[in-house]
Amino acid sequence: MDLKLRNAAVLVTGGSRGIGLAIAKGFVAEGARVAICGRDQARLEAAAAEIGGGTIGFQADLFQPDDCRAVVERAIAHFGGLDVLINNASTNVDGTPGSLEDMTDPQVMERFMGKTMGAIRCTRAALPALKKAGAGRVVNIGGSSARTVGRHRPGAPSGLPQGIGNAALANFTRHLAEEVARDGIVANIIHPSLTRTDRHIGRMERRAASSNISIEAAEAEVGDTFPIGRVPTPEDIVPLVLLFASPLAAAITGQALAVDGGIGMSVQY
Protein backbone atom coordinates (compact mmCIF):
# COMPACT_ATOMS: atom_id res chain seq x y z
CA MET A 1 0.00 0.00 0.00
CA ASP A 2 1.27 3.47 -0.88
CA LEU A 3 0.97 5.55 2.27
CA LYS A 4 1.59 8.73 0.25
CA LEU A 5 4.40 9.90 2.51
CA ARG A 6 6.99 10.55 -0.20
CA ASN A 7 8.61 13.96 0.35
CA ALA A 8 6.60 14.57 3.53
CA ALA A 9 8.50 16.74 6.02
CA VAL A 10 8.68 14.88 9.33
CA LEU A 11 10.10 15.75 12.75
CA VAL A 12 10.64 12.86 15.19
CA THR A 13 11.53 13.97 18.69
CA GLY A 14 13.74 11.58 20.62
CA GLY A 15 14.74 10.07 17.29
CA SER A 16 18.32 9.09 18.07
CA ARG A 17 17.55 5.78 19.80
CA GLY A 18 14.93 3.13 20.50
CA ILE A 19 11.41 3.64 19.23
CA GLY A 20 12.16 7.06 17.74
CA LEU A 21 15.09 5.71 15.73
CA ALA A 22 12.92 2.92 14.31
CA ILE A 23 10.17 5.42 13.45
CA ALA A 24 12.62 7.68 11.63
CA LYS A 25 13.90 4.73 9.59
CA GLY A 26 10.33 3.82 8.71
CA PHE A 27 9.61 7.29 7.34
CA VAL A 28 12.81 7.34 5.28
CA ALA A 29 11.85 3.96 3.80
CA GLU A 30 8.59 5.60 2.68
CA GLY A 31 10.51 8.41 0.97
CA ALA A 32 9.87 11.08 3.59
CA ARG A 33 12.28 13.83 4.59
CA VAL A 34 13.17 13.39 8.24
CA ALA A 35 14.60 15.46 11.07
CA ILE A 36 15.28 14.03 14.51
CA CYS A 37 16.15 15.68 17.79
CA GLY A 38 17.81 14.57 21.00
CA ARG A 39 20.07 15.80 23.77
CA ASP A 40 23.32 14.06 22.79
CA GLN A 41 24.98 15.56 19.69
CA ALA A 42 27.30 12.61 19.04
CA ARG A 43 24.43 10.14 19.26
CA LEU A 44 22.33 12.35 16.98
CA GLU A 45 25.02 12.39 14.33
CA ALA A 46 25.46 8.63 14.50
CA ALA A 47 21.70 8.07 14.33
CA ALA A 48 21.26 10.41 11.36
CA ALA A 49 23.98 8.52 9.48
CA GLU A 50 22.35 5.19 10.38
CA ILE A 51 18.89 6.36 9.29
CA GLY A 52 20.19 7.77 6.00
CA GLY A 53 18.04 9.50 3.42
CA GLY A 54 19.48 12.92 4.24
CA THR A 55 18.16 12.79 7.81
CA ILE A 56 19.25 15.78 9.88
CA GLY A 57 19.66 15.89 13.66
CA PHE A 58 18.99 18.89 15.90
CA GLN A 59 20.28 18.98 19.46
CA ALA A 60 17.60 19.99 21.96
CA ASP A 61 16.59 19.48 25.58
CA LEU A 62 12.80 19.30 25.53
CA PHE A 63 12.61 20.03 29.25
CA GLN A 64 13.36 23.59 28.12
CA PRO A 65 10.48 25.54 26.53
CA ASP A 66 12.84 27.53 24.32
CA ASP A 67 14.42 24.35 22.96
CA CYS A 68 11.01 22.92 22.08
CA ARG A 69 10.18 25.97 20.02
CA ALA A 70 13.64 26.23 18.51
CA VAL A 71 13.86 22.64 17.29
CA VAL A 72 10.48 22.89 15.57
CA GLU A 73 11.44 26.20 13.98
CA ARG A 74 14.73 24.72 12.75
CA ALA A 75 12.92 21.76 11.18
CA ILE A 76 10.41 24.06 9.47
CA ALA A 77 13.21 26.28 8.16
CA HIS A 78 15.16 23.27 6.92
CA PHE A 79 12.22 21.71 5.08
CA GLY A 80 10.33 24.86 4.16
CA GLY A 81 7.34 23.58 6.13
CA LEU A 82 6.20 20.63 8.24
CA ASP A 83 3.71 17.87 7.52
CA VAL A 84 4.16 15.45 10.43
CA LEU A 85 5.18 15.82 14.06
CA ILE A 86 6.00 12.66 16.02
CA ASN A 87 6.18 13.41 19.74
CA ASN A 88 8.26 10.48 20.93
CA ALA A 89 10.87 12.05 23.25
CA SER A 90 10.70 10.88 26.84
CA THR A 91 12.78 10.51 29.97
CA ASN A 92 14.13 7.43 31.71
CA VAL A 93 12.41 6.96 35.07
CA ASP A 94 13.71 3.46 35.77
CA GLY A 95 15.47 4.81 38.86
CA THR A 96 12.31 6.14 40.53
CA PRO A 97 11.88 4.84 44.10
CA GLY A 98 9.28 2.12 44.44
CA SER A 99 7.38 3.80 47.25
CA LEU A 100 5.45 7.05 47.12
CA GLU A 101 6.84 7.84 50.58
CA ASP A 102 10.35 7.90 49.12
CA MET A 103 9.52 9.91 45.99
CA THR A 104 10.14 13.62 45.62
CA ASP A 105 7.76 15.88 43.72
CA PRO A 106 10.20 16.22 40.79
CA GLN A 107 10.44 12.41 40.56
CA VAL A 108 6.66 12.10 40.50
CA MET A 109 6.43 14.71 37.72
CA GLU A 110 9.55 13.69 35.76
CA ARG A 111 7.70 11.95 32.91
CA PHE A 112 5.01 14.64 32.74
CA MET A 113 7.55 17.45 32.46
CA GLY A 114 9.98 15.61 30.20
CA LYS A 115 7.42 13.98 27.93
CA THR A 116 3.93 15.46 28.10
CA MET A 117 4.96 19.11 28.38
CA GLY A 118 7.60 18.60 25.70
CA ALA A 119 4.92 17.23 23.38
CA ILE A 120 2.54 20.08 24.17
CA ARG A 121 5.22 22.72 23.58
CA CYS A 122 6.47 21.17 20.34
CA THR A 123 2.92 20.81 19.06
CA ARG A 124 2.13 24.43 19.89
CA ALA A 125 5.18 25.55 17.93
CA ALA A 126 4.33 23.27 15.00
CA LEU A 127 0.65 24.14 14.61
CA PRO A 128 1.03 27.12 12.22
CA ALA A 129 3.09 25.02 9.81
CA LEU A 130 0.81 21.99 10.17
CA LYS A 131 -2.21 24.17 9.43
CA LYS A 132 -0.45 25.62 6.40
CA ALA A 133 0.28 22.08 5.16
CA GLY A 134 -3.49 21.54 5.00
CA ALA A 135 -3.32 17.95 6.21
CA GLY A 136 -0.96 18.02 9.17
CA ARG A 137 -0.42 15.01 11.36
CA VAL A 138 0.50 14.70 15.04
CA VAL A 139 1.32 11.26 16.43
CA ASN A 140 2.11 11.01 20.13
CA ILE A 141 3.93 8.00 21.58
CA GLY A 142 2.48 7.31 25.01
CA GLY A 143 2.58 4.07 26.92
CA SER A 144 0.37 1.33 28.33
CA SER A 145 0.76 2.78 31.85
CA ALA A 146 -1.84 5.35 30.77
CA ARG A 147 -4.38 2.53 31.03
CA THR A 148 -3.03 -0.04 33.45
CA VAL A 149 -0.99 -0.44 36.62
CA GLY A 150 1.58 -3.23 36.42
CA ARG A 151 2.22 -5.66 39.22
CA HIS A 152 4.72 -4.14 41.61
CA ARG A 153 7.78 -6.33 42.16
CA PRO A 154 9.96 -5.96 45.26
CA GLY A 155 12.73 -3.52 44.49
CA ALA A 156 11.15 -2.40 41.22
CA PRO A 157 10.70 1.31 40.46
CA SER A 158 7.25 2.81 40.75
CA GLY A 159 5.15 3.13 37.62
CA LEU A 160 3.46 6.29 38.92
CA PRO A 161 5.53 8.81 36.90
CA GLN A 162 4.84 6.85 33.69
CA GLY A 163 1.14 6.63 34.46
CA ILE A 164 0.80 10.34 35.17
CA GLY A 165 2.76 11.36 32.08
CA ASN A 166 1.16 8.96 29.62
CA ALA A 167 -2.41 9.48 30.85
CA ALA A 168 -1.96 13.24 30.55
CA LEU A 169 -0.51 12.84 27.06
CA ALA A 170 -3.54 10.80 25.99
CA ASN A 171 -5.88 13.45 27.35
CA PHE A 172 -3.94 16.18 25.54
CA THR A 173 -4.15 14.18 22.30
CA ARG A 174 -7.93 14.01 22.47
CA HIS A 175 -8.28 17.71 23.22
CA LEU A 176 -5.89 18.57 20.39
CA ALA A 177 -7.76 16.39 17.91
CA GLU A 178 -10.99 18.22 18.71
CA GLU A 179 -9.39 21.64 18.43
CA VAL A 180 -7.64 21.24 15.07
CA ALA A 181 -9.95 18.91 13.16
CA ARG A 182 -11.39 21.69 11.00
CA ASP A 183 -7.84 22.64 10.01
CA GLY A 184 -7.36 19.24 8.40
CA ILE A 185 -5.01 18.12 11.18
CA VAL A 186 -5.48 14.73 12.80
CA ALA A 187 -3.89 13.75 16.12
CA ASN A 188 -3.62 10.27 17.60
CA ILE A 189 -1.66 8.48 20.30
CA ILE A 190 -0.03 5.06 20.35
CA HIS A 191 0.53 3.19 23.61
CA PRO A 192 3.47 0.77 23.53
CA SER A 193 4.02 -1.54 26.47
CA LEU A 194 7.42 -2.79 27.57
CA THR A 195 9.49 -2.68 24.37
CA ARG A 196 12.83 -4.21 23.46
CA THR A 197 14.80 -0.97 23.15
CA ASP A 198 18.43 -0.42 24.10
CA ARG A 199 17.26 0.01 27.71
CA HIS A 200 15.71 -3.45 27.78
CA ILE A 201 18.86 -5.33 28.76
CA GLY A 202 19.31 -3.11 31.82
CA ARG A 203 15.78 -3.87 32.94
CA MET A 204 16.36 -7.59 32.49
CA GLU A 205 19.60 -7.38 34.47
CA ARG A 206 17.80 -5.71 37.37
CA ARG A 207 14.97 -8.24 37.23
CA ALA A 208 17.42 -11.13 37.19
CA ALA A 209 19.32 -9.71 40.16
CA SER A 210 16.19 -9.10 42.23
CA SER A 211 14.88 -12.64 41.54
CA ASN A 212 18.30 -14.35 41.73
CA ILE A 213 17.89 -15.88 38.27
CA SER A 214 19.84 -15.63 35.02
CA ILE A 215 19.22 -12.86 32.50
CA GLU A 216 18.04 -15.52 30.03
CA ALA A 217 15.52 -16.78 32.56
CA ALA A 218 14.34 -13.24 33.27
CA GLU A 219 13.91 -12.62 29.54
CA ALA A 220 11.91 -15.84 29.12
CA GLU A 221 9.80 -15.00 32.16
CA VAL A 222 8.91 -11.58 30.81
CA GLY A 223 8.31 -12.85 27.28
CA ASP A 224 5.85 -15.41 28.58
CA THR A 225 3.67 -12.66 30.04
CA PHE A 226 2.87 -11.45 26.51
CA PRO A 227 0.18 -13.36 24.60
CA ILE A 228 2.36 -13.17 21.47
CA GLY A 229 5.11 -14.93 23.42
CA ARG A 230 7.75 -12.22 23.20
CA VAL A 231 8.49 -8.62 24.13
CA PRO A 232 7.47 -6.25 21.30
CA THR A 233 10.21 -4.45 19.39
CA PRO A 234 10.35 -0.82 18.21
CA GLU A 235 9.78 -2.09 14.67
CA ASP A 236 6.39 -3.48 15.78
CA ILE A 237 5.25 0.08 16.50
CA VAL A 238 6.36 1.68 13.24
CA PRO A 239 3.54 0.54 10.88
CA LEU A 240 0.82 2.12 13.01
CA VAL A 241 2.82 5.35 13.30
CA LEU A 242 3.17 5.50 9.53
CA LEU A 243 -0.54 4.88 9.02
CA PHE A 244 -1.54 7.61 11.48
CA ALA A 245 0.90 9.98 9.74
CA SER A 246 -0.41 9.16 6.28
CA PRO A 247 -2.90 11.20 4.25
CA LEU A 248 -4.91 7.97 4.20
CA ALA A 249 -5.76 8.50 7.88
CA ALA A 250 -7.72 11.70 7.28
CA ALA A 251 -10.79 10.46 9.19
CA ILE A 252 -8.90 8.81 12.08
CA THR A 253 -8.36 11.31 14.87
CA GLY A 254 -8.43 11.47 18.65
CA GLN A 255 -7.74 7.75 18.89
CA ALA A 256 -5.55 5.87 21.36
CA LEU A 257 -4.35 2.46 20.18
CA ALA A 258 -1.98 0.05 21.90
CA VAL A 259 0.90 -1.87 20.36
CA ASP A 260 1.45 -4.08 23.38
CA GLY A 261 1.67 -7.68 22.24
CA GLY A 262 -1.78 -8.30 23.70
CA ILE A 263 -0.65 -7.81 27.29
CA GLY A 264 -3.28 -5.15 28.06
CA MET A 265 -6.26 -7.02 29.51
CA SER A 266 -8.78 -4.19 29.67
CA VAL A 267 -11.58 -3.97 27.10
CA GLN A 268 -11.24 -0.74 25.08
CA TYR A 269 -14.23 0.28 22.96
Long-range contacts (C-beta under 8 A, 24 or more apart in sequence): 1-248, 3-30, 3-242, 3-243, 3-245, 3-246, 3-247, 3-248, 4-246, 4-247, 4-248, 5-30, 5-31, 5-32, 5-84, 5-242, 5-245, 5-246, 5-247, 6-30, 6-31, 6-32, 7-31, 7-32, 7-33, 8-32, 8-33, 8-83, 8-84, 8-245, 9-33, 9-35, 9-75, 9-76, 9-79, 9-80, 9-81, 9-82, 9-83, 9-84, 10-34, 10-35, 10-82, 10-83, 10-84, 10-85, 10-86, 10-245, 11-35, 11-36, 11-37, 11-71, 11-72, 11-75, 11-82, 11-84, 11-85, 11-86, 11-122, 11-126, 12-36, 12-37, 12-86, 12-88, 13-37, 13-60, 13-62, 13-71, 13-85, 13-86, 13-87, 13-88, 13-89, 13-118, 13-119, 13-122, 14-38, 14-62, 14-88, 14-89, 14-90, 15-47, 15-51, 15-57, 15-86, 15-88, 16-40, 16-43, 16-44, 16-46, 16-47, 16-57, 17-43, 17-47, 17-197, 17-198, 18-195, 18-197, 18-198, 18-199, 18-234, 19-88, 19-141, 19-192, 19-195, 19-197, 19-234, 19-237, 20-86, 20-88, 20-89, 20-141, 21-47, 21-50, 21-51, 21-234, 22-233, 22-234, 22-235, 22-237, 22-238, 23-86, 23-88, 23-141, 23-234, 23-237, 23-238, 23-241, 24-51, 24-55, 25-50, 25-51, 25-238, 26-238, 26-239, 26-241, 26-242, 27-84, 27-242, 27-245, 28-52, 28-53, 28-55, 30-242, 32-84, 33-79, 35-74, 35-75, 35-78, 35-79, 37-62, 37-71, 37-89, 38-89, 62-89, 62-114, 62-118, 62-121, 62-122, 63-113, 63-114, 63-118, 65-121, 68-118, 68-121, 68-122, 68-125, 69-121, 69-124, 69-125, 71-122, 72-122, 72-125, 72-126, 72-129, 73-125, 76-126, 76-129, 81-129, 81-132, 81-133, 82-126, 82-129, 82-130, 82-133, 82-136, 83-130, 83-133, 83-135, 83-136, 83-137, 84-136, 84-137, 84-138, 84-139, 84-245, 85-122, 85-123, 85-126, 85-130, 85-136, 85-137, 85-138, 85-139, 86-139, 86-141, 86-241, 86-245, 87-118, 87-119, 87-122, 87-123, 87-138, 87-139, 87-140, 87-141, 87-169, 88-141, 89-114, 89-115, 89-118, 89-119, 90-114, 90-115, 90-141, 90-165, 91-115, 92-199, 93-157, 93-161, 93-162, 94-157, 94-199, 94-202, 94-203, 94-206, 95-157, 96-157, 96-158, 96-160, 96-161, 97-157, 97-158, 98-152, 98-154, 98-155, 98-156, 98-157, 98-158, 99-158, 100-158, 100-160, 103-158, 103-160, 107-161, 108-160, 108-161, 108-164, 109-161, 109-164, 110-161, 110-165, 111-161, 111-162, 111-164, 111-165, 111-166, 112-161, 112-164, 112-165, 112-168, 114-165, 115-165, 115-166, 115-169, 116-165, 116-166, 116-168, 116-169, 116-172, 119-169, 119-172, 120-172, 123-176, 127-180, 127-185, 130-180, 130-183, 130-185, 131-180, 131-183, 131-184, 131-185, 134-184, 135-184, 135-185, 135-247, 135-250, 136-180, 136-183, 136-184, 136-185, 136-186, 137-185, 137-186, 137-187, 137-244, 137-245, 137-246, 137-249, 138-173, 138-176, 138-185, 138-186, 138-187, 138-188, 139-187, 139-188, 139-189, 139-190, 139-241, 139-244, 139-245, 140-169, 140-170, 140-172, 140-173, 140-187, 140-188, 140-189, 140-190, 141-189, 141-190, 141-192, 141-237, 141-241, 142-166, 142-169, 142-170, 142-173, 142-189, 142-190, 142-191, 142-192, 142-256, 143-191, 143-192, 143-193, 144-191, 144-192, 144-193, 144-258, 144-260, 144-263, 144-264, 146-170, 146-191, 146-256, 147-191, 147-258, 147-264, 147-266, 147-268, 148-264, 148-265, 148-266, 153-207, 153-210, 154-210, 155-206, 155-210, 156-206, 156-207, 156-210, 166-191, 170-256, 173-254, 173-256, 174-254, 174-256, 177-253, 177-254, 178-254, 181-253, 184-250, 186-244, 186-249, 186-250, 186-251, 186-252, 186-253, 187-253, 187-254, 188-244, 188-249, 188-252, 188-253, 188-254, 188-255, 188-256, 188-257, 189-255, 189-256, 189-257, 190-237, 190-240, 190-241, 190-244, 190-256, 190-257, 190-258, 190-259, 191-256, 191-257, 191-258, 191-259, 191-260, 191-264, 192-232, 192-237, 192-258, 192-259, 192-260, 193-226, 193-232, 193-258, 193-259, 193-260, 193-261, 193-263, 193-264, 194-222, 194-231, 194-232, 194-263, 195-231, 195-232, 195-233, 195-234, 195-236, 195-237, 196-231, 196-232, 196-233, 196-234, 197-234, 200-231, 225-263, 226-260, 226-261, 226-262, 226-263, 227-261, 227-262, 227-263, 228-261, 228-262, 230-261, 231-261, 232-259, 232-260, 232-261, 236-261
